Amino acid sequence: MNILTGLAAIAKIFDFVKEHKNKWWIVPIAILALLFGLEHKKYTDLSLRFSFEIQNGDKEIKKLQGELKLKTNELAAIKIQGNRVVWLTRTVPGGPVTGGQGPYVPPEGYVLVKIGENNQPQIIVQDWGFTFHPGISIIWSEKFLPELDVKFFFWRRWSAKAGANLEFVDGGISRHIDDFPLCSKFNNVEIQGVGGMSYKGGMRLGIGLRSNL
């Protein structure tokens, strides 16, 4: 998609919102669905890269050697930095090197390293599961509303949550934005879409931002 096509798509979205103000909620749902589709495609395309070891002499191994600086007498070097984990290993000092890069590590997940009988490390990235992370949100639903919520499940950058504000209780889906342009340092900020029941009766929908406390 080139820049002109992207701008045209954005213009059409704004035109839709102007003509169908009572159906504005379709836009955030469509955006979340698009992001989910792109996320699934990205991880499908890269799944093989995460599961095989890069052989000694490859360009990526040389890049990792420059980054991790594995010495001749060392068997392994593992680097965990933010949401990224990379490693180099060998079975004997001075032997051939293998290495790899793990998948995205969400703030709710963790990295576990185990050393086997052959001194080879096993790197396990927990990028999905149940959790309990209280958070604070700001939601737009006819007006801006502060909200307290709890995240109870995560899958890579995506999470399921439940929350309550001054006008309704809701459930929703959120996504970390640290892979968006210019947002790499905001690893604790998420966009979200929510829906729930108003205290006065009737359905309420909203979009907004949240952060783990």
N, C-alpha and C positions, 0 to 999 in steps of 0.2 A: 504493500500500500504506500503510494507516494504522498507527499505533503498536501497536494491539491485534493487528492481523493479523501484524505483524512479531514481536511477543512470542510469539504462538501458534506461529509457524513455528520460532522459536528453541527453544521448549519441546519441540516435536516432534523436533527434531534431538537434543536431550539425551536424550529418551526412547529414540530409536533407538540412540544410543551405549550407553546402559545395557543395552538388551536384546540388542545385537549387538556386544559388546566386541571380538570377533575381526574385525569388519568396520568398525572405526573409520575406516579409510583411505578409505571411500566418502565421508565427510563433506568432507575437504579437496578431493577431486577434484570433488565437486559444487559446492563454493564457487568453485573456480577456473573451472569451466565457466560458472557463472552470471556471474562477473566478466567473463570473456571475451565472453560474449554481450552484456552491457551495454556493454562497450567498443566492440564492433563496431557496435551500434545507435547509440551516441552519435556515433561518427565518421561513420557513414552519414548521420545526420540533419544533421550540421554540415558535410559536405564541400562543399556549395554555398557556404556562408558563407565558407569559406577560399579559394574559387577566383574570386570576383567582387569587384570594387572597389566600395566604398560611395561613392555620389555626394555631391558637395558639398551641404551643407545638412541632411543626415541627422543624427539625434540622435547616432549613434555617431561620425560625423565630428566633431561639436562636442565630444564627450567626448575624442576623441583629440587635438583641437586644444588642449584644456585641459591634457591630460597632456604632450603633446610640445612645445607652444609653438612651432610653426613660424612663423617671422617672414616678413613680406611679401617680403623679398629672398632668401629661402632656397627651394631647390627640393625638399628632402627632409629628413625627420627619421625616424630608425629607432631604436627602443628594444628592446634585448634584455636582459631581466631574468629570471634563473633559467630557467624553462622556458617563458617567454612572449616573443613577438616581435610588435610592432605597428609600423605605419609610416604616414606621410603623404607624398604626393608631388605635385608640379605640374610642368608642362613649361616654364613661363616664370615669372619673378618676378611675383608679384601675381596669377597666373592661378588658375583653379579648382583645387580640391584633391580628390584621391582618396586613399583609404587602405584599410587592411585589417588583419586580425589573422591570424597564422599558426597552424598546429596546434601541439599540445604538442611541446616540444623535450626529448627524454629526455637524461639526463646523458651517455649514450653517443653522442648525436648532435651536430649542430652547425648553425649558421646561416651561409650564404654569401650575401654581397651583391655583385652585379655591376652596373656602370653601363654602360648601352647608349649608342649613338650619339646618341639623343635626350635624353640625360641622365636618363633614367628608370631608377631602380634596380630590379633583379630580385632578389627575396628568395627564396632556396632553403632550405627546412628539410629536413635529412637526419634523418628520424625512423625509419629502419630500415636494417639492413645487418649485415655481419659485423664483429666487434670482438674485442678481447682484453682483458678486464678481470678480473684476479685479485680474489677476494673472500674474506670470512670469514663463516661461517654458524654458527648454533646450530639444531640439528635435534632434534625429538622423534621417536624411533623405539624404543619400549619404555623408553627413558630419554633424557636430554639428552646430545647428542653435539656437540662442536665440530667444525667442518669447514672445510677450505680448498677453494676451487673456482675455476673459470674460466668466465666468461661469454663465449660465442663468437658469439651472434646476438641482435639486439634488434629489436623492432617496437613503436614507441610506448612504452607502459609495460611491455610484456612482454619477457621474455628467455629464452633457452635456455642451460643451463649444465651443466657436468660437475664432479664433486667427489669427494673421498675423506675419510673420517673413520676413527676407530679400529676400526670394525666392518664397514664395507662401502664399496664404490665405487658411485657413482650418477650418473644424469642427471636433470635436472629442469627445471621451468618456474618462473620467478619474475615478480613484478609489483611495480612501485613503488607506494607507498601515499600519495604526496603529495596525491592528490585525495580521500582519506578524511577524514571529519570530524576536526578538531583535529590533522591530520597534515601540514598544508601545508608545514611547515618541515623535514620529514623526507624530503627529496628523494633521499637516498642509502640509504634503508631499503626493503627489499622483503620481501613474503611469498613463500613458496615451497612447492612440493610436489615430492618426489623419490622415485625408486625405483631399486633396484640390487641387486647380488649380494653377499651376505655372504661374508666370507673363509672362513667355516666351511661355506659352501654354503647355498642357499636364498635366497628373495627377501625383501628388506627395503623397506619404504616409510616415508616420514617427512614431516613438515611442520615449518616453522620460519621464521626470519628470516635475511636476509643483507644484506651491505653491500659495495659496491666498496671495495677498498683504495686 
